[in-house]
Structures are given as C-alpha cells and as structure tokens.
Amino acid sequence: MSVDSNDSPPSGEPEKLSAVFAIRAAMEQLGALIGRAPEAVSGVRALPDGGWSVLVDVLELERIPATTSVMATYRVDVDVAGELYGCERLRRYTRGTTDM
C-alpha cells in the first residue's frame, strides 16, 4: 500500500523542526565541523523545504585586546531532521567592528 504525500505523518514522527532545535543542531554540528565553539547566533530563517538557515558567529582568532579578535559569520543550513546539509563562511571581521 502506498502512502500519499498528503497523509499525516505516523505518530511518533516529528511534525515540524522548531527554530530553537534548528539553532541548537546548527551550532553543535558547526562546532564539530570546524573545531571551534560557536559564540552566538545572529540570524535564523525558515527555508521553503521545512529546514532552517542559521547565521552563527564564531571566534576564529583570539587576540589581546579582545576587540581585535577575529570573528566569522557562518551560514549553516539544517534540514527538517536537524541534519546539516550546507555550510559556508560569509564574512570575517574584528570583534570591535560595527556595521553602519
């Protein structure tokens, strides 16, 4: 018997990936991938396929004073199961830099 794509999922399956779970999954998997601990999330948006795109800020090079440390923002895409399927570094900047 085939299952129609319009049928509701069987009980026990997650209905929808929440933003909070997507953020946790993105931070954990990015940290494991690049070997650095993520510091903050600067953005999140839902993707049409039900996954999420998360902007994660990471300390890449610690310097003294801390305002001169090199930071990076990564875009991490996770699917509806919370698995990483895309990742890229978008920019590098010093911690003391502000966007105008």
C-alpha positions in Angstrom: 0.0 0.0 0.0 1.5 3.3 -1.0 1.4 6.3 1.3 0.1 9.6 -0.2 2.3 12.6 0.5 -0.8 14.5 1.8 -1.4 11.9 4.6 -0.5 13.0 8.1 2.8 11.5 9.4 2.5 8.4 11.6 2.5 9.1 15.4 6.0 9.4 16.9 7.5 11.3 13.9 8.3 15.0 14.5 5.8 17.2 12.8 8.0 20.3 12.3 11.5 21.3 13.2 11.4 24.3 15.6 13.7 27.2 15.3 15.2 26.5 18.7 16.0 22.9 17.8 17.4 24.0 14.4 19.7 26.6 16.2 21.0 24.0 18.7 21.6 21.5 15.9 23.4 24.1 13.7 25.6 25.3 16.5 26.6 21.8 17.6 27.3 20.5 14.1 29.2 23.6 13.0 31.4 23.4 16.1 32.2 19.7 15.4 32.9 20.5 11.8 35.3 23.4 12.2 36.7 22.6 15.6 35.7 25.9 17.3 32.9 26.6 19.7 30.2 28.9 18.2 29.7 32.1 20.3 26.3 33.5 19.1 23.5 33.3 16.6 23.0 36.5 14.6 20.1 35.3 12.4 17.7 32.5 11.6 15.2 32.0 8.8 12.9 29.2 7.7 13.6 27.6 4.3 10.8 26.6 1.9 11.6 22.8 2.3 10.9 23.0 6.1 14.6 23.3 7.1 16.3 26.4 8.6 19.2 28.6 7.7 21.1 29.8 10.8 23.8 32.6 11.0 26.4 31.5 13.6 29.2 33.8 14.9 32.5 32.1 15.8 35.7 33.3 17.3 38.4 32.4 14.8 41.5 34.1 16.3 41.7 35.3 19.8 43.8 38.5 20.3 44.6 41.0 23.0 42.7 43.3 23.4 39.6 41.2 22.8 38.2 44.0 20.5 40.9 43.0 17.9 40.0 39.2 17.9 38.9 37.9 14.5 35.3 36.7 14.3 33.5 34.9 11.4 29.8 34.5 10.5 28.8 31.2 9.0 25.6 30.3 7.3 24.5 26.8 8.4 21.6 25.1 6.7 19.8 22.2 8.5 17.1 20.0 7.1 13.8 19.1 8.7 15.5 16.4 10.7 18.1 18.8 12.1 21.0 17.5 10.0 23.5 19.9 8.5 23.3 19.9 4.7 25.1 23.2 3.9 27.7 25.4 5.5 29.7 28.4 4.3 31.7 31.2 5.9 30.1 34.5 4.9 32.5 37.1 6.4 35.4 37.7 8.8 35.6 40.8 11.0 37.2 42.1 14.1 35.1 41.8 17.3 35.2 45.6 17.8 33.8 46.3 14.3 30.3 47.7 14.0 28.1 47.7 10.8 26.8 51.0 9.8 
